[in-house]
Amino acid sequence: MLPIRVLFFASLKERLKRGQANLESAIALPVLEVWQRSSGETVFPANLLVSINQEYANAETLVHPGDEVAFFPPVTGG
């Protein structure tokens, strides 16, 4: 069974006090469940950005064993 690699960036990394986690699952999980299991938080922040294997995704997208999921706050700049 391949783990789901979870990455946290910017303020999420600071808030959760870690930059990554590995999640064991034999089946595909929605992003929302990956967030809940890896962060320990039940609510999916409305402005949270997520990518799966470096492609943008949303809370309902399925994450498969072996995938890499990245969570990051909105980026601003000029």
C-alpha positions as CSV (number, residue, x, y, z in Angstrom):
1,M,0.0,0.0,0.0
2,L,1.4,3.4,-1.0
3,P,0.9,6.3,1.3
4,I,-0.7,9.5,0.3
5,R,1.9,12.2,0.8
6,V,0.4,15.4,2.2
7,L,2.3,18.8,2.1
8,F,1.4,22.0,4.0
9,F,2.7,25.4,3.0
10,A,3.1,28.9,4.3
11,S,0.8,29.8,7.2
12,L,-0.7,26.3,7.3
13,K,2.7,24.8,7.9
14,E,3.1,27.2,10.8
15,R,-0.3,26.6,12.3
16,L,-0.2,22.8,12.1
17,K,3.5,22.8,13.2
18,R,4.6,20.5,10.4
19,G,5.3,20.6,6.7
20,Q,4.2,17.2,5.7
21,A,2.4,14.0,6.7
22,N,1.9,10.5,5.2
23,L,-1.6,9.1,5.2
24,E,-2.2,5.3,4.8
25,S,-5.2,4.3,2.8
26,A,-5.9,1.4,0.6
27,I,-8.7,3.2,-1.2
28,A,-9.2,6.6,-2.8
29,L,-10.4,9.4,-0.5
30,P,-11.9,12.8,-1.2
31,V,-9.6,15.8,-0.5
32,L,-11.9,16.8,2.3
33,E,-11.2,13.5,4.2
34,V,-7.5,13.8,3.5
35,W,-7.5,17.3,5.0
36,Q,-9.4,16.1,8.1
37,R,-7.2,13.1,8.7
38,S,-3.9,14.8,8.1
39,S,-4.6,18.2,9.7
40,G,-6.8,17.1,12.6
41,E,-9.3,19.8,11.7
42,T,-12.9,19.0,10.8
43,V,-13.7,22.2,8.8
44,F,-12.2,22.7,5.3
45,P,-11.4,26.4,5.0
46,A,-13.3,28.0,2.2
47,N,-10.3,29.8,0.8
48,L,-7.9,26.8,1.1
49,L,-6.1,25.9,-2.2
50,V,-5.3,22.3,-3.0
51,S,-3.3,20.4,-5.6
52,I,-3.0,16.7,-6.4
53,N,0.1,15.7,-8.2
54,Q,0.7,19.5,-8.9
55,E,-2.7,20.0,-10.6
56,Y,-5.4,22.2,-8.9
57,A,-8.2,20.2,-7.3
58,N,-11.2,20.8,-5.0
59,A,-12.6,19.3,-1.8
60,E,-14.5,16.6,-3.6
61,T,-11.7,15.4,-5.9
62,L,-10.5,11.9,-5.1
63,V,-7.0,11.3,-3.9
64,H,-5.5,7.8,-4.7
65,P,-2.8,5.9,-2.8
66,G,0.6,7.1,-4.0
67,D,-0.7,10.6,-4.8
68,E,0.8,13.8,-3.5
69,V,-1.6,16.4,-2.1
70,A,-0.5,20.0,-1.3
71,F,-2.6,22.4,0.8
72,F,-1.8,26.1,0.8
73,P,-3.5,29.4,1.6
74,P,-4.4,31.9,-1.1
75,V,-1.4,33.7,-2.5
76,T,-1.4,37.4,-3.0
77,G,1.0,39.6,-4.9
78,G,1.4,42.3,-7.4
